[in-house]
Every structure is written in C-alpha cells, then in structure tokens.
Amino acid sequence: MADQENEVTSSQPPAEGDDADVEEVELEGGDPSAAAAAMIAQSGITIGDISLTSQALQNPQVLAALQDRLGNIMGQSSGYVENLPKVVKRRIKALKNLQVQCTKIEAKFYEEVHQLECKYAKQYQPLFERRRDIVTGTVEPTDSDCEWESDEEDEEDAEGKTEEEKLVDDLKEKAKLTEDDKEDAMDENVEGIPEFWLTVFKNCELINDMVQEHDENILKHLTDVTVNFTDVAVDSTMGFTLLFHFEANDYFSNTVLTKFYEVRSEPDDQDPFAFEGPEIISCKGCQIDWKKGKNVTVKVVKKKQKHKGRGTTRMVTKTIQNDSFFNFFNPPQVPEDGSELDDDAETILAADFEIGHFFRERIVPKAVLYFTGEAMEDEEYEEEEGEEGEGECCAQGCCKGEEEGEEGEDDEEHDPDWKPPAGGPEKPQECKQQ
C-alpha cells in the first residue's frame, strides 16, 4: 500500500516554480523524445497550455533533447520512393539517365570555359609583362600611366575649401614634397618595386603561413609569377602550370620553378551525380638545383648514439626535412595505380590544391592589390558580412557543437540560467561556422 501511495505521489505535478525535478531528468541514453516528453510532463504542461510549453522550451535540456530527435529524423527516407509501383520506378530510372546526359553536357561546358581561359590569357599577357617590367625596374611608367582617380578626388575636395584652408593645405603639401625629395635623394638608385612578390606573399594569409624567415632572402629575388593554361585542343590533359621566375641568386641556379596541376572535368562513371565541375586531381613540382649548403628545405641535426655493448657514445649527423616555402615544389605524388594515399599525404595534397587554385585565381591576376593590402581588406569585409548572417544562425544553436567543446558542456551564452561573473559579462565568442 505504501508503494502505491509513493507511485501516486511521484506522478503528481511539481509545485509551481519548482525546477528541481526538471533538472534531475536523465537525458543520456534512451529515447531523446521520451526524455523530452518526461521533462514536459514533470513541468506540469498540458495540451493547450502554450505559456508553460514556451517556458519549458527555454530549458536548454529540453531543447537539446528535441534537437537531437530532429537530427535523427533529418536525412531519413520517408519510404515514399521505395514503395512506388515498379512502373513508376522504371520511369525514375529514365530520368536518372537523362540526368547523366545533362552532367556530360555540363562537363563539356566547363571544357569550353577552359578554352576561353586560354584565349583570354593571351590578352592578359601583355599587361602582366608590363607589370613585370615596372616591378623589376626594366621600364619606368609614364606620367599618364601613374594617373589615378584618387588624385582627381583630392582636387574636387579642394574646391569647397576656403582660401585659408587651401593655404594651409599648400604649406603641408610643400613640406611633404620637401620630405619626399629628401627620401628620393636617399633612394635615387632604387629600381622598380623592391620585394614586390615577397610582400604579396606576406600579405596573403594562406601563403604567409608557408613562408619561413630563411625563405625571405630567396623570395626577394622573385621577379614574376605567371600562369600557363594547357590547351585541350593541343594537349588532351586539362590543367595549368604556375611559373615562378627568379633573377640570379646565391641559392639555386634555376631561373624558373614550375608547378603543374592536372584538372579533371568529366563525371566519374561510378558516381556521375557527384560531379560539381572541374577539380584538381594531381600536381607535380620540379627539381630545384640548390647550390652547395644553400638548400633551405633540409636541415642537419646532430644526435648522440650510445653503443649497447660497450656503453660508448658518438655524435652522428642526420638530414631531416625543414619547413620552407620551397617544399611547395615537392608535393606528395598521387599513385598512378589508384591506391589510396595515407592520411598525412592526403591532407597535404588537399591544402596544396587549394593553394594552387588560389595562385591561379587571385594572386597572379590581382598581385598589386595584395601588395597594397587592399585585396585582404576586401576579403575581411566579405567575412564580416558572412558573420552577420551567421549570428542569427548561432542564436538558434547551430554552432552549438563548436562552442560547447569536447565534453559537450552547456553553452553559457545560450543558457538562460547563466549569470555573468562579478567583473562583468564575458565577451561572447565569434561564430566559427564556415
């Protein structure tokens, strides 16, 4: 009888404002939806009691259970297609065959896009050659070459100023010209734009990570970076080659270092619907003819070795790979027999393909904007715009897994019961969703 009384007592809804029972519900293991239902039942919610339901849904444990349940449901087949009549399934197969044909046409479209790139690359070439000549100091640009719209904007701004303001600006300009004359007198032997490509690389976050301190003196001798597209009409292999042009230096005898990327633009017969356009499938570097003692891609380390029997020790030297930008020209090779790469090699190649594409699409065409830093500012603005849209997403808990950490702890920012520390509220972390 006592047990029955306990059962009746335990089934009674908690007193108003009592949250203890809600917090004691165990969510680990079992059916999340059942746990959520138990949570709501213990909260005293009944059908139609919208206000209490709203309060329960503010509980992070209830939300976690419901989200987990929805996550399990999403992506599951409804069974509709599987249960269709055979005659309908037959027609679906016909649609899939049509889709394969569309994919093949799409592949041909991208091949023609590549041909267009080859065509317009020839029109870009004279401009890039002119850029190279100015950077290296082979050619001095004319006054008309150096006119820029910002100079005209300064003149327009001056139109609305008083005579006194114009006089002050003139004095400042004269003082500036005097300083510039002094600098010109000091640097009158400077040719071209010193350290142009090194600065471009250092201003690009993706490339800067590759450049080590011992690489910088070598990259100061880099005079140009160009791209050559393979002509599919001449060469059946679709791809592009990056060419790094160097002046004579004390490190290696090569005048050009090359990196070829092979691109595939055809659907896989085994999985045609996975085709999303051209993709880099392999790359090949070149041999660098290092001068004696100048190879920065390796380093010599000394180690002590102890003889097991005699107990004597000796010093031995060992050559190991050194971090360097020039490892870029010695990537892991993709096995021709189709065998899989190890995880490390696969990770290196994935990053390499991204860098090669970035050189082709961004660095080479827009080098001056990376030199001045304007290209990086544009990328930062794009990231900020993306974060603005993602803030709303984070409010819904989509970044929860990233913010909670490995232990799956509750996110303080989204927890309604969280109270800021005495020193003031902590700065919320930025959304890390990519």
C-alpha positions as CSV (number, residue, x, y, z in Angstrom):
1,M,0.0,0.0,0.0
2,A,2.9,2.3,0.8
3,D,4.4,1.6,-2.6
4,Q,1.1,2.5,-4.3
5,E,1.0,5.8,-2.4
6,N,4.5,6.5,-3.4
7,E,3.6,5.9,-7.0
8,V,0.6,8.2,-6.8
9,T,2.7,10.8,-5.1
10,S,5.5,10.6,-7.7
11,S,3.0,11.1,-10.5
12,Q,1.8,14.4,-9.2
13,P,3.0,17.5,-11.0
14,P,5.6,19.6,-9.1
15,A,4.7,22.7,-7.2
16,E,4.6,25.9,-9.2
17,G,8.1,27.3,-9.7
18,D,9.8,24.0,-8.6
19,D,12.5,23.4,-11.2
20,A,14.4,20.7,-9.3
21,D,12.6,17.8,-10.9
22,V,13.2,19.2,-14.4
23,E,16.9,19.3,-13.8
24,E,17.1,15.8,-12.5
25,V,15.8,14.2,-15.7
26,E,18.5,12.0,-17.2
27,L,19.0,12.6,-20.9
28,E,22.0,10.4,-21.6
29,G,21.0,7.2,-23.4
30,G,17.5,6.1,-24.1
31,D,15.0,7.7,-26.5
32,P,15.6,11.5,-26.5
33,S,12.0,12.2,-27.4
34,A,10.8,10.1,-24.4
35,A,13.2,12.1,-22.2
36,A,11.8,15.4,-23.6
37,A,8.2,14.1,-23.0
38,A,9.1,13.2,-19.4
39,M,10.6,16.6,-19.0
40,I,7.5,18.4,-20.2
41,A,5.2,16.1,-18.1
42,Q,7.2,16.9,-15.0
43,S,6.9,20.5,-15.7
44,G,3.1,20.2,-15.5
45,I,2.4,21.0,-19.1
46,T,-0.9,20.0,-20.6
47,I,-2.1,20.2,-24.2
48,G,-3.1,23.8,-25.0
49,D,-1.1,25.3,-22.2
50,I,1.0,27.4,-24.5
51,S,2.6,29.6,-21.9
52,L,4.1,26.7,-19.9
53,T,5.2,25.0,-23.1
54,S,7.0,28.1,-24.1
55,Q,8.8,28.2,-20.7
56,A,9.8,24.5,-21.0
57,L,11.2,25.1,-24.4
58,Q,13.5,27.7,-23.0
59,N,15.1,25.0,-20.9
60,P,18.4,24.0,-22.6
61,Q,18.0,20.4,-21.7
62,V,14.6,20.2,-23.4
63,L,15.9,22.0,-26.5
64,A,18.9,19.6,-26.6
65,A,16.6,16.6,-26.5
66,L,14.3,17.9,-29.2
67,Q,17.2,19.0,-31.4
68,D,18.8,15.5,-31.1
69,R,15.5,13.9,-32.0
70,L,15.1,16.2,-35.1
71,G,18.7,15.5,-36.1
72,N,18.0,11.8,-36.1
73,I,14.9,12.3,-38.2
74,M,16.5,14.5,-40.8
75,G,18.1,12.7,-43.8
76,Q,16.0,9.6,-43.2
77,S,14.0,8.3,-46.1
78,S,10.2,8.6,-45.8
79,G,9.8,5.4,-47.7
80,Y,7.7,7.1,-50.4
81,V,10.1,6.4,-53.3
82,E,10.9,2.8,-52.2
83,N,7.2,2.0,-52.1
84,L,6.3,3.4,-55.5
85,P,4.9,0.9,-58.1
86,K,7.5,-0.7,-60.4
87,V,6.2,1.2,-63.5
88,V,7.0,4.5,-61.7
89,K,10.4,3.3,-60.6
90,R,11.1,2.4,-64.2
91,R,10.4,6.0,-65.2
92,I,12.6,7.3,-62.5
93,K,15.5,5.3,-64.0
94,A,14.8,7.1,-67.3
95,L,15.0,10.4,-65.5
96,K,18.4,9.4,-64.0
97,N,19.7,8.5,-67.4
98,L,18.6,12.0,-68.6
99,Q,20.5,13.5,-65.6
100,V,23.7,11.6,-66.6
101,Q,23.4,13.1,-70.1
102,C,23.0,16.6,-68.5
103,T,26.1,16.0,-66.4
104,K,28.1,15.1,-69.5
105,I,26.9,18.3,-71.2
106,E,27.9,20.3,-68.1
107,A,31.4,18.7,-68.4
108,K,31.7,19.9,-72.0
109,F,30.6,23.3,-70.9
110,Y,33.5,23.5,-68.4
111,E,35.9,22.3,-71.1
112,E,34.8,25.2,-73.3
113,V,35.2,27.6,-70.3
114,H,38.8,26.3,-70.0
115,Q,39.3,27.1,-73.7
116,L,38.0,30.6,-73.1
117,E,40.6,31.0,-70.3
118,C,43.3,30.0,-72.7
119,K,42.0,32.6,-75.2
120,Y,41.8,35.5,-72.8
121,A,45.1,34.6,-71.1
122,K,46.8,35.7,-74.3
123,Q,45.1,39.1,-74.0
124,Y,46.2,39.4,-70.3
125,Q,49.8,38.5,-71.1
126,P,51.0,41.9,-72.4
127,L,49.5,43.6,-69.3
128,F,51.2,41.1,-67.0
129,E,54.5,41.6,-68.9
130,R,54.2,45.4,-68.4
131,R,53.6,44.8,-64.7
132,R,56.8,42.6,-64.5
133,D,58.8,45.3,-66.3
134,I,57.7,48.0,-63.9
135,V,58.2,45.8,-60.8
136,T,61.8,44.9,-61.9
137,G,62.6,48.4,-63.0
138,T,63.2,47.5,-66.6
139,V,60.6,50.1,-67.6
140,E,59.7,53.4,-65.9
141,P,56.0,54.2,-66.2
142,T,54.9,57.4,-67.9
143,D,53.1,60.2,-66.1
144,S,49.8,59.1,-67.8
145,D,50.4,55.6,-66.5
146,C,50.6,56.9,-63.0
147,E,47.5,59.0,-63.0
148,W,44.9,57.6,-60.6
149,E,41.4,58.7,-59.8
150,S,42.2,59.4,-56.1
151,D,44.3,62.4,-57.3
152,E,41.3,63.9,-59.1
153,E,39.1,63.3,-56.0
154,D,41.6,65.3,-53.9
155,E,41.2,68.2,-56.4
156,E,37.4,68.0,-56.1
157,D,37.6,68.1,-52.3
158,A,39.7,71.2,-52.5
159,E,37.0,73.1,-54.5
160,G,34.8,73.6,-51.4
161,K,37.5,74.9,-49.1
162,T,38.2,78.5,-48.1
163,E,41.3,80.4,-49.1
164,E,42.8,79.9,-45.6
165,E,42.2,76.1,-45.7
166,K,43.8,76.0,-49.2
167,L,46.8,77.9,-47.9
168,V,47.3,75.6,-45.0
169,D,47.0,72.6,-47.4
170,D,49.6,74.1,-49.7
171,L,52.0,74.6,-46.9
172,K,51.5,71.0,-45.8
173,E,52.0,69.8,-49.4
174,K,55.2,71.7,-49.7
175,A,56.5,70.3,-46.5
176,K,55.5,66.8,-47.7
177,L,57.2,67.4,-51.1
178,T,60.4,68.5,-49.3
179,E,60.4,65.3,-47.2
180,D,59.7,63.3,-50.4
181,D,62.6,65.0,-52.1
182,K,64.9,64.0,-49.3
183,E,63.7,60.4,-49.4
184,D,64.1,60.4,-53.2
185,A,67.6,61.7,-52.8
186,M,68.4,58.9,-50.4
187,D,66.7,56.2,-52.6
188,E,67.5,57.6,-56.0
189,N,69.2,54.3,-57.0
190,V,66.1,52.2,-56.2
191,E,64.8,50.3,-59.2
192,G,61.3,49.1,-59.7
193,I,59.4,48.0,-56.7
194,P,61.6,46.2,-54.2
195,E,60.4,43.0,-52.6
196,F,57.2,43.1,-54.5
197,W,56.3,39.4,-54.6
198,L,57.7,38.8,-51.1
199,T,55.3,41.5,-49.8
200,V,52.4,40.0,-51.8
201,F,53.0,36.6,-50.2
202,K,53.3,38.0,-46.7
203,N,50.1,40.0,-47.1
204,C,48.2,36.8,-48.1
205,E,47.3,34.7,-45.0
206,L,47.2,31.5,-47.0
207,I,50.7,32.0,-48.4
208,N,52.2,33.7,-45.5
209,D,51.9,30.6,-43.4
210,M,54.2,28.8,-45.9
211,V,57.0,31.5,-45.9
212,Q,59.7,30.9,-43.3
213,E,62.2,33.5,-42.2
214,H,65.0,31.7,-44.1
215,D,62.9,31.8,-47.3
216,E,62.6,35.6,-47.4
217,N,66.1,36.3,-48.7
218,I,65.4,34.0,-51.6
219,L,61.9,35.3,-52.4
220,K,63.4,38.8,-52.7
221,H,64.8,37.6,-56.0
222,L,61.4,36.5,-57.3
223,T,60.7,38.7,-60.3
224,D,57.3,37.4,-61.5
225,V,54.7,34.7,-61.1
226,T,52.7,33.6,-64.2
227,V,50.1,31.0,-65.2
228,N,50.1,28.9,-68.3
229,F,46.9,27.1,-69.3
230,T,47.1,23.8,-71.2
231,D,45.3,23.9,-74.5
232,V,43.0,20.9,-74.6
233,A,42.9,21.2,-78.4
234,V,46.7,20.5,-78.4
235,D,47.2,18.6,-75.2
236,S,44.5,16.1,-74.1
237,T,45.4,16.8,-70.4
238,M,43.5,19.7,-68.9
239,G,45.3,21.8,-66.4
240,F,47.6,24.8,-65.7
241,T,51.2,25.5,-64.7
242,L,52.4,28.1,-62.2
243,L,55.8,29.6,-63.1
244,F,57.9,31.4,-60.5
245,H,60.6,33.5,-62.3
246,F,63.8,34.3,-60.4
247,E,66.8,36.5,-61.1
248,A,70.3,35.2,-60.5
249,N,70.8,34.4,-56.8
250,D,73.2,32.6,-54.4
251,Y,70.7,29.8,-53.6
252,F,69.9,27.9,-56.7
253,S,70.7,28.0,-60.4
254,N,67.1,27.7,-61.7
255,T,65.7,30.7,-63.4
256,V,62.1,29.3,-63.3
257,L,60.5,27.0,-60.8
258,T,57.3,25.3,-62.0
259,K,54.3,23.5,-60.5
260,F,51.8,21.7,-62.8
261,Y,48.2,21.0,-61.8
262,E,46.1,18.4,-63.6
263,V,42.4,19.2,-63.7
264,R,39.6,16.8,-64.4
265,S,36.3,18.0,-65.9
266,E,34.4,14.8,-66.5
267,P,31.9,12.9,-64.3
268,D,33.1,9.7,-62.7
269,D,31.4,6.6,-64.3
270,Q,30.9,5.1,-60.9
271,D,29.3,8.2,-59.3
272,P,28.3,10.6,-62.1
273,F,26.0,12.7,-59.8
274,A,28.9,13.7,-57.6
275,F,30.2,15.9,-60.4
276,E,30.3,19.6,-59.5
277,G,32.7,21.0,-62.1
278,P,36.4,20.9,-62.7
279,E,38.6,19.6,-59.9
280,I,42.4,19.3,-59.4
281,I,43.3,15.7,-59.2
282,S,47.1,15.8,-59.1
283,C,50.1,18.1,-59.1
284,K,53.8,17.8,-60.0
285,G,56.6,20.1,-58.9
286,C,60.1,20.5,-60.3
287,Q,63.7,19.8,-59.2
288,I,65.5,22.7,-57.5
289,D,69.2,22.8,-58.3
290,W,70.4,24.1,-54.9
291,K,73.9,25.4,-54.6
292,K,76.1,23.8,-52.0
293,G,75.0,24.4,-48.5
294,K,72.0,26.6,-49.6
295,N,69.2,24.1,-49.5
296,V,66.7,25.6,-47.1
297,T,64.3,22.6,-47.4
298,V,66.5,20.4,-45.3
299,K,68.5,20.8,-42.1
300,V,71.3,18.9,-40.4
301,V,70.8,17.8,-36.8
302,K,73.3,16.1,-34.5
303,K,72.3,13.3,-32.2
304,K,74.1,11.2,-29.6
305,Q,74.2,7.4,-30.1
306,K,75.1,5.0,-27.3
307,H,76.7,1.6,-28.1
308,K,74.6,-1.1,-26.4
309,G,77.6,-3.4,-25.6
310,R,80.5,-1.1,-24.8
311,G,78.4,1.8,-23.5
312,T,80.4,4.3,-25.5
313,T,78.7,7.3,-27.2
314,R,79.3,9.0,-30.6
315,M,77.8,12.0,-32.4
316,V,76.0,11.4,-35.7
317,T,74.5,13.8,-38.1
318,K,71.2,13.3,-39.8
319,T,69.4,15.3,-42.5
320,I,65.7,15.9,-42.0
321,Q,63.1,18.0,-43.8
322,N,62.9,21.6,-42.9
323,D,59.8,23.9,-43.1
324,S,60.1,26.0,-46.1
325,F,58.0,27.7,-48.9
326,F,60.1,25.7,-51.4
327,N,58.6,22.4,-50.2
328,F,55.7,23.6,-52.4
329,F,57.7,22.3,-55.4
330,N,58.0,18.7,-53.9
331,P,54.4,17.6,-53.2
332,P,53.3,14.0,-52.4
333,Q,52.7,12.1,-55.6
334,V,49.2,10.6,-56.4
335,P,49.7,6.9,-57.0
336,E,49.1,6.0,-60.7
337,D,47.8,2.6,-59.8
338,G,44.8,4.1,-58.0
339,S,45.9,3.1,-54.5
340,E,44.9,5.3,-51.6
341,L,47.2,7.9,-50.0
342,D,47.9,7.9,-46.3
343,D,46.1,10.5,-44.2
344,D,49.1,12.9,-43.9
345,A,49.7,12.9,-47.7
346,E,46.1,13.4,-48.4
347,T,45.9,16.4,-46.1
348,I,49.0,17.9,-47.6
349,L,47.6,17.5,-51.1
350,A,44.2,18.9,-50.2
351,A,45.9,22.1,-48.9
352,D,48.3,22.1,-51.9
353,F,45.4,22.0,-54.4
354,E,43.7,24.9,-52.6
355,I,46.9,27.0,-52.7
356,G,47.5,26.2,-56.4
357,H,43.9,27.3,-57.2
358,F,44.4,30.5,-55.1
359,F,47.6,31.4,-57.0
360,R,45.7,31.0,-60.3
361,E,42.5,32.8,-59.4
362,R,43.7,35.5,-57.0
363,I,47.4,36.1,-56.5
364,V,48.5,36.3,-60.1
365,P,45.6,38.3,-61.5
366,K,45.5,40.8,-58.5
367,A,49.0,40.9,-57.3
368,V,49.2,44.7,-56.8
369,L,46.1,44.6,-54.6
370,Y,47.7,42.0,-52.3
371,F,50.9,44.1,-52.3
372,T,48.9,47.2,-51.0
373,G,46.8,45.0,-48.7
374,E,43.5,46.1,-50.4
375,A,42.7,42.6,-51.5
376,M,42.9,41.4,-47.9
377,E,40.6,44.2,-46.7
378,D,38.0,43.1,-49.3
379,E,38.2,39.5,-48.0
380,E,37.8,40.7,-44.4
381,Y,34.7,42.7,-45.4
382,E,33.3,39.6,-47.0
383,E,33.9,37.5,-43.9
384,E,32.2,40.2,-41.7
385,E,29.2,40.1,-43.9
386,G,29.1,36.3,-43.6
387,E,29.4,36.6,-39.8
388,E,26.4,39.0,-39.7
389,G,24.2,36.4,-41.3
390,E,25.5,33.7,-39.2
391,G,24.8,35.5,-35.9
392,E,21.1,34.7,-36.3
393,C,22.0,31.2,-37.1
394,C,24.1,30.9,-33.9
395,A,21.2,32.2,-31.9
396,Q,19.3,29.1,-33.0
397,G,22.1,26.9,-31.6
398,C,23.6,25.7,-34.9
399,C,27.1,26.4,-33.8
400,K,26.5,24.6,-30.5
401,G,28.9,21.7,-31.1
402,E,31.7,24.1,-31.9
403,E,31.1,26.3,-28.9
404,E,30.5,23.6,-26.3
405,G,33.9,21.9,-26.5
406,E,34.8,18.3,-26.4
407,E,33.0,17.5,-23.2
408,G,29.7,18.8,-24.5
409,E,29.3,21.3,-21.8
410,D,26.4,23.7,-21.9
411,D,27.0,26.9,-23.8
412,E,26.9,29.7,-21.3
413,E,25.9,32.3,-23.9
414,H,22.7,30.4,-24.7
415,D,21.9,29.2,-21.2
416,P,19.1,31.4,-19.7
417,D,20.2,30.4,-16.2
418,W,23.8,31.7,-16.7
419,K,24.8,34.7,-14.7
420,P,27.8,36.9,-15.7
421,P,30.8,37.0,-13.4
422,A,31.2,39.8,-10.9
423,G,33.8,41.5,-13.2
424,G,31.2,42.0,-15.9
425,P,29.9,39.9,-18.8
426,E,32.4,38.0,-20.8
427,K,32.8,38.9,-24.5
428,P,30.9,36.3,-26.5
429,Q,33.0,34.2,-28.9
430,E,32.6,34.9,-32.6
431,C,30.8,32.4,-34.8
432,K,33.2,29.9,-36.2
433,Q,30.9,28.3,-38.6
434,Q,32.4,28.1,-42.1
